[in-house]
Amino acid sequence: MTNDMTIDDYLKQGGVVSSPANLPPRYRAELLRLMASFIDSELAASAGFAEAINHSPGIRQRINAAKIVLEKARHAGAVLELMGEFGADTERYAGSHPWNARIHREDDIGRSRADGRDMRLSVFYYPFEGWNDAVIMNVLMGIASSIQLEELSKISYAPLAETFREIIPEENAHTELGIAELHHVMKDKSGSDSLQKSIRYWLPRIEATFGQIESDRFERLQSYGLRHRTNRDMLDQFKKNTGDFLARLAIANN
């Protein structure tokens, strides 16, 4: 950044920053909001899959679910460590909220947060309905996360972008574990039938995680280098990727 360039102009031109020092207040607020949403979502997801372990049908499935629980908690910890550089109380953060809290299965909160005390994506407020339901949610959310994390890996705060790039391979591996289990479930006719119901349940709730289609915050986030693709663009990619995936597996989603 040149001496006669403001940091706002620097960010608008694609610049990156690597320290909490001297960041514009609104940039700092948006960055902390982004980190909190990711941390809370990972902690809530980890708590949800921890409970799913007790519904797993075998040792292999228990091990894989436990791996997802561990790594999602670790991902939350990695981003929380960066958040601590902005003054967050990292010692109290993770233990200060019941991350396993869920709403009723048939409630519909859209894109809103059910509890103002955490910033998890709305999909992580919904409970699982057995093992097969958890498997399909893991796979479909994994498809969404691959798009969302790719976007996050390009943000202008370099330490966080690098952390997301390190997280991506493990999150993708979680999806692959789910896909392998999905193939196993489909061998059982009764299990295969239940997947269609779960797909219809989870798809709209996962689509909601992409946010408002016409977001009035996008231009500001784009000017800060915190967003590059629109919500509509990412949602359209999710629908295509999901449609292609379900077609390959010959699972109806309507």
N, C-alpha and C positions, 0 to 999 in steps of 0.2 A: 504494500500500500504506500503510495507517495505521500509526502508531507502535506500537499495541498488537496488531498482527497479525503472526504469524510468517510467514516466507516460504513454509513448507510449506502453511499455511492459505491464503495468497494464491494459490498455484499451484492448490490444490484448488478454489478459487472461480473459476478461469478466468483468473487473472492471467498477465501475460507479463513476461519479464525481458529485458534488453538488454545485459548486461555479465557477464563471467565472475566479477566480484567478488561475494563473499558468497553464492555458490550452495551449497546443501546438498551435502555430499560425494556422496551416492548419486545425486542429480540430475545432478551434474557427471559422474559415472562413466557413467551411462546416456546422457547427451548425447554424450560422447566416443565411446562404443561405437557409437551411431547414426551419427555422422559418419565414423568409421573404416570401418564397413560400406559406407556410400555411396561413399566415396573409393576403397576397394579394389575395389568392384564396377565402378565406372566405369573405373578403370585397367585392370582385367582385361578388361572388355568392349572398351575401346579397343585393347588388345593383340591380342585375338582378331580384331577386324574388320580390323586392320592386316594380319594374315596372310591374311585372306579376300580382300584386294585382289588378290593374285596369282592368284586363281581367277576373277576377274571376267571376263565374256565380252566386254566392250567398254569404250571410253573413258568413256562416260556412267556406267557402273556403277562404274568405278574412281574417278571424281570423287566420286560420291555416297558410296561407302564411305570415301574419304579424309576427306570432310566429317564423317562420323559419328565417325571416329577422332579428328579434331581436337577436335570439340566435346565428346566424352565426356572427353577429357583436360582440356579447359578447365573442365568442370563439376567434375571432381575437384579441380582447382587452386583453384576458387572456395571450395569447402568446406574445403579444406586451409588456406587463408588464415585462415578463421575458427578452425580448430583451432589454428593458431599462436598465437592470442590466449590459449589455455589452456596454452601452454608447449610445444606439439609442435615437434619439430625438422623444420621444413618443408623445409629444404635437403636432408636425407637421406631423407626419407620416400619420395618417389616412386621414387627410384633404388635403393632398398635391397632390392628384391625382384624376382624374375623374374615379372612380371605375365602373361607369355604361357605360363606353366607350366600344363599340363593333365594330367588323369588319362586312363586308357584309356577309349575311347569306350563300352564296354559295362560299365564299373564303375558301381556305383550307391551313392552316399554319402548318399542321402536329403537331410535338412536339415543335415547336419553339415558342418564345414569340413574339407577334405582336408589342410590345412596350417595349423598353429596360428600361423604367422607373418603371416598376413593374414586379413582379416575379410570377404572377398568373399562374396556369396551363393553357395550351392552350385552353382547353374546355371552360373556362370562358370568352373567347373573342367572342364567338358566341352568337347571339341574339336568343331569343325565338320567335316562330311564333304562338302566341295565347296561351290560357290556357292549352289545352290538350298537346301541345308540352312541356310546362313547367312542367307538371305533369310527363310525361314519362322521361324527362331529370332528374328530381329530383329522381325518383325511380332508374334509371339505374346508375346515379352517386352515389346514396346512396349505392348501392351494391359495387361499386368500393371503395368508401370511407371507408366502413367497413373493407375491406382488408388493405387499406393503413394506416388507423388509428391504426389498430391492430399492424402493423409493427412499427409505430412511437411510440406506447406505450411501446416499449421494448428498446428504445435507451439508450445510456449510460449516458446521461445528466439527472440525476434523477428528477430535478424540472420540466423539460419539459415533460419527460415521464409520470409523475404523472398528469400533466395538460391534456395531451392527454387522459389518462385513465378517467379523469373526463368529458371530452368532448364527449367521445364515446357514452354514453347512450342517450344524446340529439341528436346527429347526427343520431343515429339509429332510434330515435323517428321521425325525419324528414322523413326518408324513410317510416316508417309505416304510417305516414299521407299521403304520396304520394300513397302508395299502396291502402289505403282506398279510396282515391279519384279516383284512377285508376279503381277500381271496379265500382264506381259510373258512370264514363265516359263510361265504356263498356256497360252499360245498354242502352245507346243511340247508335243505329246502325251507325249513321253518325260519332259520336265521336270515336267509335271503329275502323272504317275504317281509320281515320286520324292517329291513333296510329301506325299503321304499317309503314307509311311514316316517322314518327318521330323516330321510333326505328332504321330504316335504316340510318337516318341522324345522330343520336347521338352515336350509338354504336362505329363506328370507331374513333370518336373524343374523346370518353371516354377511349377507349383502348389506345390512344396515351398518356394519362396521366401516364401510367406505364413506360414511358421512352424507351430508346433504349434497345432492347433485349439483346445485348451484350455490356454492359456498361463498359468502361475502368476505371470508377471511383468506381465500386462496391467493388473491393478488398480493396481499401484505406478506403472507408466508413465502410466496414466490420471490418477492423483492428481497427477502432476507436469505434466500437460498435454502429455506427449510422445506419447500415443496417444489416439484418440477412437473409432475403430472396431475391433471385434474381428477377429482373424485369420479366423474363420469367415465373418464378414460380407464381408470383402474378397475372400476366396477364392470365395464364392458369386457375388459380382459378376463376378469374373474368368471363372468358368465360364459365366455367362450371356452376358457380352459376347463371349467367344470363340465360344460356340455360335452366337450370332446372326451373328457375322462369317463364320464358316465356312459357315453355311447360305446366306448371301447370295452367297458365292463358289461354292457347290455343291461344296465339298471335303469328302469324308468324313473323319471323325476317329476312326473306330473300325474 
